[in-house]
């Protein structure tokens, strides 16, 4: 399996529940096709560098996952046929995923230490 990074820009006029629906579709696709979800970052509404479909802003989120070519094709299919998705881009990203996985391991190790120091 290879590491992938997917950036998605959703139309800013949609409700927050719709963005959650898109996230859930993508995470379900990763799980169904035996991929591994690494991280999902919500960036929120940001100004676009140029208008896309008459929109000046977009709702951004980024998804890091491990998967196969079939999984990438399924994610592209989900995003391509959704009219409320302004843009998306999927790239292979092995270096970034290693860093993210290491950071998550450090966060997990530090979490119990922080809880113990808060209790004292």
C-alpha positions as CSV (number, residue, x, y, z in Angstrom):
1,X,0.0,0.0,0.0
2,X,1.1,3.5,-0.8
3,X,0.5,6.7,1.2
4,X,-1.8,9.3,-0.3
5,X,-2.8,12.9,0.4
6,X,-6.1,14.2,-0.8
7,X,-7.1,17.9,-0.6
8,X,-10.8,18.6,-1.2
9,X,-12.5,22.0,-1.7
10,X,-16.3,22.0,-1.1
11,X,-18.7,24.8,-2.1
12,X,-18.9,27.2,0.9
13,X,-22.7,27.6,0.5
14,X,-23.4,24.0,1.6
15,X,-24.3,23.2,5.2
16,X,-21.8,21.7,7.6
17,X,-23.7,18.5,7.6
18,X,-23.0,18.1,3.9
19,X,-19.2,18.4,4.5
20,X,-19.6,15.8,7.2
21,X,-21.4,13.5,4.7
22,X,-18.5,13.9,2.2
23,X,-15.9,13.1,5.0
24,X,-17.9,10.0,6.0
25,X,-18.2,8.8,2.4
26,X,-14.4,9.1,2.0
27,X,-13.5,7.4,5.3
28,X,-16.0,4.6,4.6
29,X,-14.4,4.1,1.2
30,X,-11.0,3.8,2.9
31,X,-12.3,1.3,5.4
32,X,-14.3,-0.8,2.8
33,X,-11.4,-1.2,0.5
34,X,-9.0,-2.2,3.3
35,X,-7.1,1.1,3.4
36,X,-5.8,2.8,6.5
37,X,-7.0,6.2,7.5
38,X,-4.0,8.2,8.9
39,X,-5.4,11.7,9.5
40,X,-8.2,14.0,8.5
41,X,-7.7,17.8,8.9
42,X,-10.5,20.3,8.6
43,X,-9.1,23.6,7.4
44,X,-12.5,25.4,7.3
45,X,-13.5,28.2,4.9
46,X,-10.7,29.9,3.1
47,X,-10.5,32.5,0.3
48,X,-9.7,31.0,-3.1
49,X,-6.8,32.3,-5.2
50,X,-9.2,32.6,-8.1
51,X,-13.0,32.1,-8.6
52,X,-14.1,28.5,-9.1
53,X,-17.6,28.0,-10.4
54,X,-18.4,31.6,-9.3
55,X,-17.2,31.0,-5.7
56,X,-14.6,33.2,-4.0
57,X,-14.3,30.9,-0.9
58,X,-14.2,27.2,-0.4
59,X,-14.4,24.8,2.5
60,X,-11.1,22.9,2.7
61,X,-10.2,19.6,4.2
62,X,-7.2,17.2,3.8
63,X,-7.2,13.4,4.1
64,X,-4.1,11.3,4.6
65,X,-4.5,7.5,4.0
66,X,-2.7,4.3,3.0
67,X,-4.3,2.4,0.2
68,X,-4.3,0.8,-3.2
69,X,-4.9,2.1,-6.7
70,X,-8.5,0.7,-6.5
71,X,-9.1,2.9,-3.4
72,X,-7.8,6.0,-5.2
73,X,-10.1,5.3,-8.1
74,X,-13.1,4.9,-5.8
75,X,-12.2,8.2,-4.0
76,X,-11.9,10.0,-7.4
77,X,-15.3,8.5,-8.4
78,X,-16.9,9.8,-5.3
79,X,-15.5,13.3,-5.6
80,X,-15.8,13.6,-9.4
81,X,-19.6,13.1,-9.5
82,X,-20.4,15.4,-6.6
83,X,-21.5,18.8,-8.0
84,X,-20.7,20.5,-4.7
85,X,-17.1,19.6,-4.8
86,X,-15.2,22.5,-6.4
87,X,-11.8,20.9,-6.7
88,X,-9.8,17.9,-5.4
89,X,-6.3,16.6,-5.8
90,X,-4.9,13.2,-4.8
91,X,-1.1,12.8,-4.7
92,X,1.3,10.1,-3.5
93,X,2.8,11.3,-0.2
94,X,5.1,8.8,1.6
95,X,7.3,11.3,3.4
96,X,4.5,13.3,4.9
97,X,2.7,10.2,6.1
98,X,5.8,9.0,8.0
99,X,6.0,12.3,9.7
100,X,2.3,12.4,10.6
101,X,2.4,8.8,11.9
102,X,5.5,9.7,14.1
103,X,3.8,12.8,15.4
104,X,0.6,10.8,16.3
105,X,2.8,8.3,18.2
106,X,4.4,11.1,20.1
107,X,1.0,12.6,20.9
108,X,-0.2,9.3,22.2
109,X,2.9,8.9,24.4
110,X,2.6,12.4,25.8
111,X,-1.1,12.3,26.5
112,X,-0.8,10.0,29.6
113,X,2.1,12.1,30.9
114,X,0.1,15.3,30.5
115,X,-2.9,13.7,32.3
116,X,-0.7,12.6,35.2
117,X,0.9,16.1,35.6
118,X,-2.6,17.7,35.5
119,X,-3.8,15.4,38.4
120,X,-0.9,16.4,40.6
